[in-house]
Amino acid sequence: MDKKKKKSYIVLRSIGHALRFILFIMLLYAIFEREWLWVFFAIIMFIITLIPIFLRVYLKIDLPYLFDVFFELSLIFHMDSSLYNFLDFIPEYNKFTHFFSAVVVAFIFLISLFVFNEYHRGIAIDKFKILFDVQVITMAFGVIWEFMEWTSDELFGLNTQPSLDDTMGDLFADTMGGLFIVIIGYFLIKRGILQNFAKNFKKHFNDILD
C-alpha cells in the first residue's frame, strides 16, 4: 500500500470509528430522554455498524472503510431527523435522509449483484438490466420503509407520516437516490471497475475457505 492510499485508509477508518461512537452517544441520549422506541432503534443500528468489523476480523474481507462511512451516516441522519426534531428547523432534512439512504441501499445492491454473479455465472447478463434491477429494488426498499413508518405511527402514536405529500416526497427522494447510483453504476460497469471488484472478492473469499 503506497503512502497516499495508506493515509486515506487511516482517515476513513478514523471517520468510521468516530461515526460509530456518535451512534453510541445517540443511544445514551435516547436512554437519558427515555425515548425507549428510539433506544431500541439505536441499539439495532449500532449492532448493524459492527457487521463490517466482523467481516474484516473474522472473514478477513478487505471491505473499504468508505462503506462504513456512508452506511453509518445514513443511520445517523435518520436518527437525527426523528430523535432531535431536526425537521422543525430544516423541513427538507427528511428528504435528504431518504435520498442519502437510497444511495447507500442502491450501491450495496449494485455491488452485491456483481459479487453474486461471480459465484453464479449467467444470472446477471445485460448491464442495463442490472441497473434497472438496482433502481427497482431501491424503490421497493423505499416502499418498505414507508410501511414501517406507517406501522410505527399506528402502534406507537408517532408522526413520521404527517401527510400524503410527505410520503410521496419521501418516495420521490428514494427514486432519485436510486437513479443517482444507476448513473454512477453505468460508468463503473463500462470501465470494468465493478467486474474487477467482484472477481477479486471471489478470489479472496475462496482463499479463506481453502
N, C-alpha and C positions, 0 to 999 in steps of 0.2 A: 504494500500500500504506500503510494507516494505521499509526500508531505502535505499537499493540498487536500487530497482525499481524506487523510488521517485527521486533518483539522476540522473538516466539515463533519466527519464521523463523530468526533468528540462533541462538537457544537450541537448536533441533532440529538445525540444521546443525552446530553445535559438538559436540553429543552424538553425531551420526552419525560425525563425523571421529574423535572420541575412541574410539568403539567399534571403528572400523576400525583404529585404532592398537593397541588391545588385542588384536585378532586377529593383528596383525603380531608383537606381543610373544609371543603364544602360539606362533606359528610358530617364533620364535627359541628359545623354551623347549623345544619338541619336538626341535629340532635339537641343542640342548645335551644333552638326555636321550637322544639317539639313538633316539627313537621314530619310526623312519622312515615307518611307516604313517601316523602322525598328522602327520608333516611333509607327506606327500603330501596328506592331507585338508585341512590348514591352508592350503596353497598354493591348492588348488581353492576353498576358502571365501573366501580373501582376494581372489582374482580375481573371484568372484561379486559381492562387495561393490562392485567397481568398475563394475558394469553401470549402476547409477543415475547415476553420474558421466558415463558415456558417453552415456546418454540425454539428460542435461541439456546437456552441452557440444556434442555433435556433432549430435544430433537436435533440440535446443532444446525438449525436452519439459519442461514445468514440473511435474516429479514432486514431490509433497510429501515433505519430509525425514522425516516421520513413518514413511514406508515404509522408509527406510534404518534407522531406529532399531529398528523391530520385526524387520526381516529380519536385521540384524546381531546383535541379542540372541538370536534363535533359533539362529544358528550358534555363538555364544559358549557358550550353555547346553549345547549338545550336546558341544562340545569340553571344557567343564568337567567334565561328568559322567563322561567316559572318561579324559581326559588327567591330571586332577588327583585322580581317585578320590573324587569328592565322595560317591559312593554309599556309601562306607564310613562316612561320618559322617551323611549325610541320605538314608536309603533312598528317601524319597518324591521326591527331586530328579529322578530319571529320569522319573517320571510327569508332573512339572511341565514338563519339557523337551518331552515328547511333546505335552502339551496346548497349550503355547505355540506350538510349531512347527505344529500342526494349525490353530491360529487364523490364523497367518500364511499358510499354504497356502490355507485356505478364503477368506480375504479377497482374496488375489491372484486366485484363480479367479473370485470373485464380480465383481470389477471387470473382469477380462478378458472375462468373458461379456457384460457390458453394452457394453464397447467394441467387441467383435467384432460384436455385434448391430447396432450403429450402421452398420457397413460392409456388413452382410448382413441387410437387413431381413427380418423374418418368421421368423427362426430361433428366437429365444427369445420365447415367447409369454406364457405364464402365469407370474406371479411365484412361484407355489407350485412349478411345475416347475423354475424356475431354482434355487430354494432346495433342492429335492430333489437336483438335479444337483450343487450345491455340496457337500451332505452326502455323497453317494456318492463323488465324486471325492476328497474329503478322506480318507475311509475307505480308498479304493484306494491313495492315497499312503502311508497308514499300513502297509498290507499290503506294499507295495513296500519300504518301509524295513525291515520285519521280515525280508524276504527278503535284503536287503543285510546286515543284522546276522548272519543265519544263514550267509551266504556268507563273511563276514569271519571268523567263528568257525571255519569249516571250513578255510579257506585259511591263516589266519594264527595259529590257535590262541588266539584271543581268547575272552572270556567275556561277550559282550554279551547273550546269552540264557541266563541261568543256569537258568531253569526255564520250564515251560509257563505257570505262574501269572504270571510276569514278562511273557511275551509277550502274554498275554490282557489283562493290566493296561495294557500299552502301547497295545494296540488300543482298549481302552475309553477311555483318555485321548484318543486321536486322535478317537474318535467324539464325545466331549464337546466337544472344541475346535471341531469342525465344527459341532456343534449350537449352540454359543455364537455363532458368526458367522451362522448361519442366523437366529437370533432377532434379532440386531442388523441383519442384512441386510433382514429383513422391514420394519422401521421405516424404514430408509434408502430402500427401494423405495417404500413407502407415501407418504413425504414427497417423493419425486421427486428425491432427492439424487443417487442413482447415475445416473439418467437424464440429469440435467443435466451431471454429470461426463463421461459418455460423449459427449454432444453437443459439449461444449467441447473434449474431447480430439480428436474427429474434425475439428473446425474448425481447431484448432491444427496438427494433422498435415497437413491439406490445404494450409494456408498454407505449410508448409515445402516440400511437394512442388511447389507452384506457384512 
